[in-house]
Amino acid sequence: MAPPLEDPGPNLDSGQSFLSINILPVVERCMSAMQAGTQMVKLRGSSKGLVRFYFLDEHRSCIRWRPSRKNEKAKISIDSIQEVSEGRQSEIFQRYPDGSFDPNCCFSIYHGSHRESLDLVSPSGDEARTWVTGLRYLMAGISDEDSLARRQRTRDQWLKQTFDEADKNGDGSLSISEVLQLLHKLNVNLPRQRVKQMFQEADTDDRQGTLGFEEFCAFYKMMSTRRDLYLLMLTYSDHKDYLDAADLQRFLEVEQKMTGVTLESCQDIIEQFEPCPENKSKGVLGIDGFTNYTRSPAGDIFNPEHHGVHQDMTRPLSHYFITSSHNTYLVGDQLMSQSRVDMYAWVLQAGCRCVEVDCWDGPDGEPIVHHGYTLTSKILFKDVIETINKYAFVKNEYPVILSIENHCSVIQQKKMAQYLTDILGDKLDLSSVSGEDATMLPSPQMLKGKILVKGKKLPAHISEDAEEGEVSDEDSADEIEEDCKLLNGDAATNRKRVENIAKRKLDSLMKESKIRDCEDTNDFTVSTLPTSRKLGHRAEGKKAEDGVESGEDTGAGRRNNRILMSGFSRRKKKSSKLKKAASMEEEAEDLDSQGSQSRGASRQKKTMKLSRALSDLVKYTKSVGIHDVEAEVASSWQVSSFSEMRAQQILQQKPAQYLRFNQHQLSRIYPSPYRVDSSNYNPQPFWNAGCQMVALNYQSEGRMLQLNRAKFSVNGNCGYVLKPPCMCQGVFNPNSEDPLPGQLKKQLVLRIISGQQLPKPRDSMLGDRGEIIDPFVEVEVIGLPVDCNKEQTRVVDDNGFNPMWEETLVFTVHMPEIALVRFLVWDHDPIGRDFIGQRTLAFSSMMPGYRHVYLEGMEEASIFVHVAVSDISGKVKQALGLKGLFLRGPKPSSLDSHAAGRPLPRPSVSQRLLRRTASAPTKSQKPSREAFPELVLGTRDPGSEGEARDVAAPSPGPALEASAPEEQGSRSPRVRD
């Protein structure tokens, strides 16, 4: 049992600094009690709870419990904890009647990207307070850490955890057999003799034949010494085995494109990153220090300035993309899942600035929130507003928009207005907002700390004395279709019927739209680019689409692409396929148009009563019916809502007009009501048209949410990203092959060098016992249709620990301001490919030079790349469609050889055949230098040949290909100079 706690004084939350309050002795007692452990009851929402023994691990890095079927995986990392709340506050606790538990014994731990809750009941109030205080202390320590210290701590914890898991017999040391098993788990394929040699070198104490933890760290360091970084260091140190301050300065200026680098700042880097005292005393950076520096945040591909708000926040709201959530309250599907107030806390803290509240009449005069005509659970409107009030501005102060879908009677609307006014208070008061010109929306800066209500508003002709009035119901967005309503009968039967109807309807509505949900960007461009473009890829089936969106690939849809002859047959069928695609598109448009017209006709006859009290809360964000995008906007103080299918139709038929429409007023896109599984559409086409609020289902993790996170990470994840100037004034066609004629384009040259500690696929059937992976990297550019392209490296056999690719991928981008770059790592196998990990970021967030790309959600897994961006002019063609099947990128023998301009020897027929049959499927790779003149045509000369090389390609560097281990296999034979 935990010792009783002394009162530490002020009530602490996770954001306060514990070090500023003299409670460290109390905190240490908390740590000791938590490490000793406490038996508590875990609530699950059902009638019975689970009795488990919870304890803090010895490193104070995670909470563990037993018994558990998850064994070692039964843990919650302290890093992942978002909040610790006292009492019966969570949605799970609310399901139990009052009096079930003593509130002083209850607390909840919110953790993970989806803000899951662990709801616990301790034996006493003192023990609950021990855990709450201790966890908040640990969270405060992590929040105060700088990013370098956090990464070092994470790495130290990972090494210790890896050592403990490999120590099967628990004797505190590793035998050679345990080390060999560990290497297999880590995807390391080294010759047994080499492993034994390193093992003997690391075994320095008297206990011959085993490695203690410190010896294991030395062994791991020997094994993980980076040859690519070592050769890079040799290049800039004039073949010394260290960099002095002048060498480091030259590397940072030439390669990393840093300005204002001084010898003093280089000495500071050496002092910070060099672990060897001897090197530090000499003022030099050895290979370990250089590795530490490149793997630190200073060597990350993401621009550190973009971690904070850096864009102009004084423009009208219509000039920003605004991150938005659809049916925010749902945790699962649209038919039978739970509604939870916790979801509002999670999405708001994740940076979302527009949340949706579906309001219906509830019992006892209390309005409720749920998805109408379904079996989703119900929550109180009052609880939703209280949660929004609490979490709206925890992460940033920029305005939050409440998208109110009002289905309530007037009497409950008045109750809604009362709750909004009483709970939100001054956050609703817009009287201090200046610039109230009806032709201009206020800026995010003006609206800091404010909450805008988006909803219906009484027309001006209704008397101000009237407490209610009739408004058209045609501007109701996101209403569920009649055939998707669950009304009567058995729930399971109804659900199956509705899902079948929804699936058939969605398939018919999305003959072409489903293409845009696939990983294949060539398919993405089929229905938006003119059909005269040379595109021959087929639209993949729904099964493949669903698999890819979840981060995996079914493999079946990709295998045909590997058969060489199928390319020729597809070329012959190209014109008929395009005609068929066009006819399907027309059918889908007609169907959607007919549905919209019929629904519009019925809604024009329908009206609803609106309370004056609720209407008066709406100011800048009045919900209106869909306008003709070609008509002049009368007022900017309104929001038009479009279903994804209606918006797609407008985007295809009137792209330039749609862009101009979005310059003056706000528009919101929401998913098709037939997405009953809460799947997401591709947001990029709507961003291309300047649509501000592209609402997604935040509960459905996958490709589309990854794109959304990348989009809004460019401005400190504050929920607002400034549109490019050309989207705020002037007109262009985003679907054109040359959308901005006369403007310079960007050429992105990406050198994919190596990978580090790539894990086995998460859903591998054999888990850690499975085969060592055969990784390859795929890079995708996502933006305007003309910019969408995909390239990939060859496959490296049997090496997930330190594979070497050394390949150059080249992309041309017409509008980099809205482009995203997506790095995916796959494991190749004979029947398909398995997803390992990804990292997506905005083109504008990429840093130049040698950079590490850390895979999202993984502690150590990364790929090492070189980034170079240059301006180019003239007409540029991307290698798309069938053409890409026969073009493959060169693998020069040195870092600068792709800039040297000399052609490589052409591979033999047998080599090309081997490459095509043994490597992973390739969309647009290049077999020789022949494709490059087309890409670099019109490159602007900055003034000298040397400068041009610096900008257009990676600077001269070491021949990294030579660093690849001899034992590393490759399925793509390469011809060297």
SESEPA-781842 format. One record per residue (C-alpha): x, y, z. Coordinates in steps of 0.2 Angstrom, whole numbers, padded with zeros to 4 digits, always signed. Layout:
<rs>
XYZ ...
</rs>
This chain:
<rs>
+0000+0000+0000 +0006+0017-0004 +0011+0029+0010 -0001+0043+0013 +0004+0059+0004 +0007+0076+0011 -0003+0090+0003 +0009+0097-0010 +0001+0113-0010 -0007+0120-0026 -0017+0108-0037 -0005+0103-0051 -0009+0098-0069 +0003+0091-0082 +0008+0108-0089 +0015+0115-0073 +0033+0114-0068 +0035+0103-0053 +0053+0109-0050 +0046+0126-0046 +0037+0119-0031 +0046+0112-0017 +0038+0094-0017 +0053+0084-0024 +0054+0073-0008 +0035+0070-0010 +0037+0066-0028 +0052+0053-0025 +0040+0044-0012 +0027+0043-0026 +0040+0036-0038 +0045+0023-0026 +0027+0018-0022 +0023+0017-0040 +0038+0006-0044 +0032-0005-0029 +0016-0007-0038 -0003-0006-0033 -0017-0018-0036 -0031-0008-0045 -0047-0011-0054 -0048-0007-0073 -0065-0002-0079 -0070-0007-0097 -0087-0001-0098 -0095-0017-0095 -0102-0022-0078 -0086-0031-0072 -0069-0023-0070 -0053-0032-0071 -0041-0033-0056 -0023-0030-0061 -0007-0026-0053 +0000-0009-0060 +0018-0003-0058 +0031+0009-0065 +0045+0001-0073 +0063+0003-0066 +0068+0016-0080 +0052+0026-0076 +0048+0026-0094 +0032+0016-0094 +0017+0009-0084 +0016-0010-0084 +0003-0022-0078 +0000-0040-0075 -0007-0053-0078 -0009-0049-0096 -0010-0059-0112 +0001-0046-0120 +0016-0051-0109 +0030-0038-0113 +0019-0028-0124 +0007-0024-0109 +0013-0006-0106 +0009+0012-0108 +0024+0023-0112 +0025+0039-0102 +0029+0048-0118 +0012+0044-0125 +0002+0050-0110 -0008+0066-0114 -0017+0069-0098 -0021+0062-0081 -0038+0067-0073 -0044+0064-0056 -0061+0058-0051 -0075+0050-0062 -0073+0062-0077 -0071+0050-0091 -0085+0043-0102 -0082+0025-0096 -0084+0031-0078 -0100+0040-0083 -0108+0023-0088 -0108+0018-0069 -0121+0024-0057 -0116+0037-0045 -0110+0029-0029 -0102+0014-0038 -0085+0020-0033 -0078+0033-0021 -0073+0047-0033 -0057+0050-0023 -0051+0033-0028 -0054+0035-0047 -0043+0042-0060 -0040+0041-0079 -0025+0041-0090 -0027+0047-0108 -0014+0041-0119 -0009+0037-0137 -0013+0046-0153 -0032+0042-0152 -0033+0048-0134 -0038+0031-0127 -0042+0031-0108 -0036+0019-0095 -0049+0021-0081 -0043+0014-0064 -0050+0012-0046 -0037+0011-0033 -0040+0004-0015 -0039+0021-0007 -0039+0040-0011 -0021+0041-0005 -0015+0028-0018 -0025+0037-0032 -0017+0053-0027 +0001+0045-0027 -0002+0039-0045 -0009+0056-0051 +0005+0066-0044 +0019+0054-0049 +0012+0053-0067 +0010+0072-0069 +0028+0074-0062 +0035+0062-0076 +0024+0071-0089 +0031+0088-0084 +0049+0082-0085 +0046+0076-0102 +0038+0092-0108 +0052+0102-0101 +0065+0091-0110 +0073+0098-0126 +0071+0087-0142 +0089+0081-0141 +0088+0075-0123 +0072+0067-0127 +0079+0057-0142 +0094+0052-0132 +0083+0046-0117 +0072+0036-0129 +0087+0028-0137 +0094+0023-0120 +0077+0016-0115 +0076+0007-0131 +0093-0001-0129 +0089-0006-0111 +0072-0013-0116 +0080-0023-0131 +0094-0030-0119 +0081-0036-0106 +0070-0044-0119 +0085-0053-0127 +0090-0059-0109 +0079-0075-0110 +0085-0083-0094 +0086-0067-0084 +0104-0068-0078 +0108-0050-0083 +0119-0055-0098 +0118-0061-0116 +0126-0077-0123 +0131-0078-0141 +0115-0088-0145 +0104-0074-0137 +0114-0061-0147 +0111-0071-0163 +0092-0072-0160 +0092-0054-0156 +0100-0049-0172 +0087-0059-0182 +0074-0050-0173 +0082-0033-0177 +0083-0038-0196 +0102-0039-0195 +0110-0052-0208 +0128-0052-0204 +0140-0067-0206 +0141-0078-0190 +0160-0076-0190 +0159-0057-0190 +0146-0057-0176 +0157-0068-0165 +0172-0057-0169 +0162-0041-0163 +0156-0051-0148 +0173-0056-0142 +0179-0038-0144 +0165-0031-0133 +0167-0045-0120 +0180-0036-0110 +0177-0042-0092 +0181-0058-0083 +0164-0066-0087 +0170-0073-0104 +0157-0079-0116 +0143-0066-0111 +0139-0048-0113 +0133-0037-0098 +0123-0022-0102 +0138-0010-0105 +0147-0023-0115 +0131-0025-0125 +0130-0006-0129 +0148-0007-0135 +0144-0022-0146 +0129-0013-0153 +0139+0003-0156 +0152-0008-0166 +0138-0016-0176 +0129+0000-0180 +0143+0011-0185 +0137+0020-0201 +0149+0017-0216 +0139+0030-0226 +0142+0043-0213 +0160+0038-0211 +0164+0040-0229 +0155+0057-0229 +0165+0062-0214 +0181+0057-0224 +0176+0068-0239 +0175+0084-0228 +0189+0080-0217 +0202+0077-0230 +0202+0059-0226 +0205+0062-0207 +0195+0051-0196 +0187+0067-0188 +0180+0084-0192 +0188+0100-0185 +0178+0116-0183 +0183+0122-0200 +0178+0105-0209 +0162+0105-0200 +0159+0123-0205 +0162+0119-0223 +0150+0104-0222 +0136+0114-0215 +0138+0128-0228 +0141+0117-0243 +0129+0102-0240 +0116+0108-0227 +0115+0125-0235 +0116+0134-0219 +0120+0152-0218 +0129+0162-0204 +0139+0147-0198 +0154+0152-0187 +0168+0143-0180 +0162+0146-0163 +0145+0138-0167 +0154+0123-0174 +0164+0122-0158 +0147+0122-0148 +0141+0108-0159 +0157+0098-0156 +0155+0101-0137 +0137+0095-0137 +0138+0080-0148 +0155+0073-0146 +0155+0058-0133 +0174+0055-0133 +0183+0066-0120 +0199+0066-0130 +0191+0072-0146 +0181+0085-0136 +0197+0092-0128 +0205+0093-0145 +0189+0102-0152 +0186+0089-0165 +0171+0078-0170 +0174+0059-0172 +0162+0047-0181 +0151+0044-0166 +0149+0063-0163 +0146+0065-0181 +0133+0051-0181 +0125+0059-0165 +0123+0076-0174 +0116+0069-0190 +0103+0059-0181 +0098+0073-0169 +0084+0085-0173 +0097+0096-0182 +0099+0082-0195 +0080+0079-0197 +0072+0082-0214 +0058+0093-0206 +0062+0111-0205 +0063+0115-0186 +0055+0133-0189 +0039+0124-0194 +0037+0117-0177 +0030+0134-0172 +0018+0147-0181 +0028+0156-0193 +0016+0162-0207 +0006+0178-0208 -0009+0176-0197 -0017+0193-0201 -0026+0188-0218 -0045+0185-0220 -0050+0167-0214 -0054+0163-0232 -0036+0164-0236 -0032+0149-0225 -0034+0130-0225 -0042+0125-0209 -0041+0108-0202 -0058+0101-0199 -0066+0085-0192 -0082+0076-0197 -0094+0069-0185 -0081+0072-0171 -0090+0063-0158 -0089+0046-0165 -0076+0033-0161 -0080+0021-0175 -0092+0018-0189 -0107+0029-0193 -0120+0017-0188 -0117+0008-0172 -0102+0015-0164 -0100+0025-0148 -0101+0044-0146 -0089+0051-0134 -0085+0068-0127 -0067+0063-0126 -0066+0064-0145 -0068+0083-0144 -0053+0084-0132 -0042+0073-0143 -0045+0082-0160 -0044+0099-0152 -0027+0095-0144 -0022+0087-0161 -0024+0104-0169 -0041+0103-0177 -0050+0120-0177 -0067+0115-0184 -0077+0102-0175 -0095+0095-0179 -0109+0094-0166 -0125+0085-0172 -0139+0091-0161 -0156+0082-0158 -0170+0083-0145 -0166+0073-0130 -0176+0067-0115 -0180+0078-0100 -0178+0094-0111 -0159+0091-0113 -0152+0092-0131 -0141+0077-0136 -0127+0074-0148 -0127+0058-0159 -0128+0052-0178 -0147+0053-0181 -0157+0038-0187 -0143+0026-0182 -0139+0016-0167 -0124+0027-0161 -0124+0031-0143 -0130+0047-0137 -0121+0061-0126 -0127+0077-0119 -0124+0093-0128 -0120+0101-0112 -0105+0089-0109 -0099+0092-0127 -0098+0111-0125 -0090+0109-0108 -0077+0098-0116 -0074+0110-0130 -0073+0125-0118 -0059+0115-0108 -0048+0110-0122 -0051+0122-0136 -0036+0133-0133 -0024+0121-0124 -0012+0119-0138 -0015+0135-0147 -0026+0151-0146 -0032+0152-0164 -0051+0152-0167 -0061+0136-0166 -0077+0134-0177 -0092+0124-0170 -0101+0117-0185 -0118+0115-0178 -0130+0103-0187 -0147+0108-0179 -0161+0095-0178 -0169+0102-0162 -0186+0109-0158 -0186+0128-0154 -0187+0125-0135 -0171+0114-0135 -0163+0126-0147 -0165+0139-0133 -0157+0127-0121 -0142+0125-0133 -0140+0144-0134 -0141+0145-0115 -0127+0132-0113 -0116+0140-0127 -0118+0157-0119 -0116+0151-0101 -0101+0139-0103 -0091+0148-0117 -0094+0165-0111 -0082+0178-0118 -0076+0166-0130 -0092+0169-0140 -0090+0188-0138 -0085+0195-0155 -0088+0214-0152 -0070+0217-0150 -0066+0210-0167 -0061+0224-0178 -0063+0226-0197 -0081+0221-0198 -0083+0224-0216 -0096+0213-0224 -0084+0211-0239 -0070+0204-0228 -0068+0190-0215 -0058+0193-0200 -0041+0185-0198 -0036+0171-0186 -0025+0184-0177 -0040+0195-0173 -0050+0180-0168 -0038+0172-0156 -0046+0164-0141 -0063+0165-0149 -0076+0151-0154 -0086+0154-0170 -0103+0146-0171 -0107+0139-0188 -0126+0137-0191 -0142+0144-0198 -0147+0162-0196 -0163+0171-0196 -0165+0182-0212 -0165+0200-0210 -0183+0203-0214 -0189+0194-0198 -0193+0206-0184 -0179+0208-0171 -0193+0206-0158 -0198+0188-0164 -0191+0174-0153 -0191+0162-0168 -0193+0161-0187 -0194+0150-0201 -0178+0146-0211 -0175+0135-0226 -0169+0118-0222 -0159+0116-0239 -0143+0122-0231 -0143+0107-0219 -0127+0098-0223 -0121+0080-0220 -0139+0073-0218 -0140+0054-0218 -0148+0046-0233 -0165+0038-0231 -0158+0020-0236 -0144+0022-0223 -0156+0025-0208 -0157+0012-0194 -0175+0014-0188 -0184-0002-0183 -0181-0021-0181 -0166-0031-0177 -0150-0020-0176 -0139-0033-0183 -0150-0037-0198 -0153-0018-0201 -0134-0015-0200 -0130-0028-0213 -0144-0022-0225 -0138-0004-0223 -0120-0008-0226 -0124-0018-0242 -0135-0004-0248 -0121+0009-0244 -0108-0001-0252 -0117-0003-0268 -0122+0015-0268 -0104+0021-0264 -0097+0010-0278 -0109+0018-0291 -0106+0035-0285 -0087+0033-0284 -0082+0024-0300 -0068+0037-0302 -0067+0044-0285 -0061+0028-0278 -0046+0029-0289 -0041+0045-0280 -0041+0035-0263 -0027+0023-0269 -0009+0025-0266 -0006+0025-0285 -0004+0044-0290 -0005+0039-0308 -0022+0033-0305 -0026+0049-0295 -0023+0059-0311 -0035+0049-0322 -0051+0059-0320 -0044+0076-0317 -0031+0077-0330 -0037+0079-0348 -0039+0062-0356 -0026+0066-0370 -0012+0063-0357 -0003+0046-0359 -0010+0037-0344 -0012+0019-0345 -0014+0012-0327 -0030+0003-0322 -0041+0008-0308 -0038-0004-0294 -0052-0013-0285 -0060-0008-0269 -0051-0021-0259 -0034-0014-0265 -0040+0003-0261 -0045-0001-0243 -0029-0011-0240 -0018+0004-0246 -0028+0017-0236 -0025+0007-0220 -0006+0008-0223 -0005-0009-0232 -0006-0016-0249 -0015-0032-0254 -0002-0036-0267 -0015-0044-0279 -0018-0027-0288 +0000-0024-0290 +0006-0041-0296 -0001-0038-0314 +0010-0023-0315 +0025-0033-0313 +0021-0044-0329 +0031-0035-0343 +0019-0040-0357 +0004-0034-0348 +0010-0017-0351 +0009-0019-0369 -0009-0026-0368 -0014-0011-0357 -0007+0001-0370 -0018-0006-0383 -0033-0005-0372 -0029+0012-0366 -0041+0022-0377 -0056+0011-0374 -0052+0011-0355 -0052+0030-0355 -0068+0030-0364 -0075+0018-0352 -0069+0028-0337 -0076+0044-0345 -0093+0036-0347 -0093+0029-0329 -0088+0047-0323 -0103+0054-0333 -0115+0041-0325 -0108+0045-0308 -0110+0064-0311 -0128+0061-0318 -0133+0050-0303 -0126+0063-0290 -0134+0077-0300 -0151+0069-0300 -0149+0065-0282 -0144+0083-0278 -0158+0090-0288 -0171+0079-0280 -0165+0082-0263 -0164+0100-0266 -0182+0101-0273 -0188+0092-0257 -0178+0103-0246 -0185+0119-0254 -0202+0114-0248 -0196+0110-0231 -0193+0123-0218 -0188+0123-0200 -0191+0134-0185 -0175+0143-0178 -0173+0151-0161 -0168+0169-0161 -0156+0165-0146 -0147+0152-0157 -0147+0163-0173 -0139+0178-0164 -0124+0167-0159 -0120+0165-0178 -0110+0179-0186 -0095+0176-0198 -0100+0158-0202 -0118+0157-0207 -0123+0141-0215 -0130+0143-0233 -0136+0132-0247 -0124+0128-0261 -0122+0143-0272 -0118+0143-0290 -0099+0144-0289 -0099+0156-0304 -0111+0168-0296 -0104+0183-0287 -0103+0181-0268 -0114+0193-0259 -0106+0192-0242 -0090+0183-0236 -0098+0180-0219 -0105+0163-0224 -0100+0145-0226 -0106+0133-0240 -0106+0114-0237 -0103+0102-0251 -0103+0083-0251 -0087+0075-0257 -0096+0070-0273 -0104+0087-0277 -0087+0095-0274 -0079+0083-0285 -0091+0086-0299 -0089+0105-0297 -0070+0103-0297 -0070+0093-0313 -0082+0104-0322 -0078+0122-0316 -0061+0121-0307 -0056+0139-0310 -0072+0146-0305 -0072+0135-0289 -0055+0142-0285 -0061+0160-0286 -0077+0156-0276 -0065+0150-0262 -0056+0166-0262 -0070+0176-0254 -0080+0164-0243 -0078+0148-0233 -0082+0131-0240 -0083+0115-0230 -0082+0098-0238 -0089+0082-0229 -0088+0064-0233 -0102+0055-0243 -0115+0048-0231 -0113+0031-0239 -0096+0030-0230 -0104+0021-0216 -0087+0013-0211 -0080+0031-0208 -0067+0029-0221 -0060+0045-0228 -0059+0053-0246 -0043+0060-0253 -0042+0079-0247 -0029+0084-0259 -0040+0088-0274 -0051+0100-0263 -0035+0109-0256 -0030+0111-0274 -0046+0121-0277 -0044+0131-0262 -0057+0123-0251 -0054+0129-0233 -0062+0116-0222 -0060+0098-0229 -0068+0088-0215 -0061+0070-0211 -0065+0056-0200 -0052+0058-0187 -0056+0041-0179 -0050+0032-0195 -0031+0032-0196 -0023+0029-0213 -0016+0038-0228 -0029+0052-0229 -0026+0057-0211 -0007+0056-0213 -0009+0068-0228 -0019+0080-0217 -0006+0079-0203 +0008+0083-0215 -0003+0098-0223 -0005+0106-0206 +0012+0103-0198 +0019+0116-0209 +0013+0130-0198 +0016+0124-0180 +0001+0112-0181 -0010+0127-0176 -0024+0122-0188 -0022+0136-0200 -0011+0136-0215 -0010+0151-0227 -0014+0147-0245 -0001+0152-0259 -0004+0170-0266 -0010+0163-0282 -0025+0155-0273 -0030+0171-0264 -0031+0182-0280 -0031+0178-0298 -0037+0163-0307 -0029+0147-0314 -0035+0129-0318 -0028+0117-0305 -0032+0103-0316 -0022+0110-0331 -0005+0102-0337 +0003+0119-0336 -0007+0127-0322 +0005+0142-0320 +0013+0146-0337 +0028+0157-0336 +0032+0153-0318 +0047+0144-0312 +0045+0126-0307 +0055+0116-0294 +0065+0101-0297 +0067+0090-0282 +0082+0078-0283 +0081+0065-0269 +0096+0054-0266 +0089+0038-0256 +0105+0033-0248 +0102+0020-0234 +0090+0014-0220 +0092+0011-0202 +0084-0001-0190 +0069-0005-0201 +0057-0017-0192 +0047-0031-0199 +0030-0027-0205 +0018-0024-0190 +0006-0038-0195 +0019-0051-0200 +0011-0068-0196 +0027-0075-0189 +0031-0058-0180 +0050-0057-0175 +0053-0075-0180 +0049-0071-0198 +0061-0069-0212 +0073-0054-0212 +0065-0041-0223 +0069-0036-0241 +0066-0017-0240 +0063-0004-0254 +0058+0014-0253 +0044+0023-0262 +0043+0042-0264 +0027+0050-0269 +0024+0068-0273 +0005+0073-0270 -0001+0090-0276 -0009+0097-0292 -0013+0082-0303 +0001+0087-0315 +0013+0086-0300 +0007+0069-0294 +0021+0056-0297 +0029+0041-0289 +0046+0034-0289 +0055+0019-0280 +0072+0011-0277 +0077-0006-0280 +0075-0020-0267 +0089-0024-0255 +0089-0043-0249 +0089-0048-0231 +0094-0032-0223 +0082-0021-0212 +0096-0015-0201 +0107-0005-0212 +0101-0007-0231 +0110+0003-0244 +0101+0009-0259 +0111+0024-0266 +0098+0029-0279 +0093+0046-0286 +0074+0050-0289 +0069+0066-0298 +0053+0075-0297 +0046+0091-0306 +0034+0101-0296 +0024+0116-0303 +0016+0122-0286 +0027+0116-0272 +0017+0127-0259 +0003+0114-0259 +0013+0099-0263 +0016+0085-0250 +0031+0072-0251 +0027+0055-0245 +0041+0042-0240 +0035+0024-0239 +0046+0009-0234 +0040-0008-0240 +0045-0026-0238 +0046-0035-0254 +0040-0053-0256 +0037-0064-0271 +0018-0061-0270 +0017-0043-0266 +0023-0031-0253 +0020-0027-0235 +0019-0010-0227 +0033-0006-0215 +0031+0013-0211 +0029+0030-0219 +0033+0048-0216 +0024+0062-0225 +0028+0081-0225 +0025+0096-0234 +0037+0100-0249 +0040+0117-0241 +0045+0109-0224 +0059+0099-0231 +0077+0104-0227 +0091+0103-0240 +0107+0092-0238 +0110+0076-0229 +0094+0072-0219 +0086+0058-0209 +0068+0054-0212 +0061+0046-0196 +0046+0035-0200 +0030+0040-0191 +0027+0032-0174 +0043+0022-0174 +0057+0026-0162 +0073+0022-0172 +0068+0017-0189 +0074+0030-0202 +0080+0032-0220 +0095+0043-0224 +0093+0054-0239 +0100+0069-0248 +0088+0083-0253 +0092+0096-0267 +0079+0108-0275 +0082+0119-0290 +0072+0131-0301 +0068+0126-0318 +0059+0134-0333 +0051+0128-0349 +0039+0114-0352 +0043+0099-0342 +0036+0082-0344 +0034+0069-0330 +0037+0051-0333 +0020+0044-0330 +0009+0030-0335 +0016+0015-0345 +0031+0025-0350 +0037+0024-0332 +0037+0005-0333 +0052+0005-0344 +0062+0019-0337 +0073+0017-0321 +0084+0028-0311 +0103+0026-0312 +0114+0021-0297 +0129+0032-0300 +0145+0027-0290 +0147+0043-0282 +0136+0056-0274 +0138+0069-0287 +0138+0058-0303 +0120+0062-0307 +0126+0080-0309 +0141+0077-0319 +0131+0075-0335 +0140+0060-0342 +0129+0045-0348 +0131+0029-0339 +0134+0013-0349 +0118+0005-0354 +0114-0011-0345 +0114-0027-0355 +0097-0035-0360 +0100-0049-0347 +0103-0036-0333 +0088-0027-0338 +0077-0043-0338 +0084-0048-0321 +0080-0031-0314 +0062-0031-0320 +0058-0049-0315 +0067-0049-0298 +0064-0031-0291 +0049-0023-0284 +0036-0016-0296 +0042+0001-0303 +0031+0015-0310 +0043+0028-0316 +0061+0023-0314 +0074+0027-0327 +0087+0015-0335 +0100+0028-0340 +0104+0046-0341 +0093+0047-0357 +0078+0053-0347 +0087+0067-0338 +0089+0079-0352 +0070+0080-0353 +0069+0084-0334 +0083+0097-0333 +0079+0106-0349 +0079+0125-0345 +0088+0124-0328 +0092+0142-0324 +0111+0145-0322 +0113+0155-0305 +0129+0162-0312 +0143+0148-0312 +0144+0130-0316 +0149+0126-0298 +0134+0135-0291 +0122+0126-0303 +0129+0110-0296 +0126+0115-0278 +0108+0119-0281 +0103+0106-0294 +0110+0091-0286 +0119+0085-0270 +0137+0092-0268 +0152+0081-0271 +0153+0068-0259 +0160+0051-0255 +0157+0035-0266 +0144+0028-0254 +0140+0013-0264 +0157+0006-0259 +0151+0006-0241 +0138-0007-0244 +0142-0023-0234 +0148-0037-0245 +0135-0048-0238 +0121-0036-0243 +0111-0043-0257 +0103-0033-0271 +0090-0038-0284 +0095-0025-0296 +0112-0027-0304 +0120-0011-0307 +0134-0005-0320 +0148+0005-0312 +0158+0018-0321 
</rs>
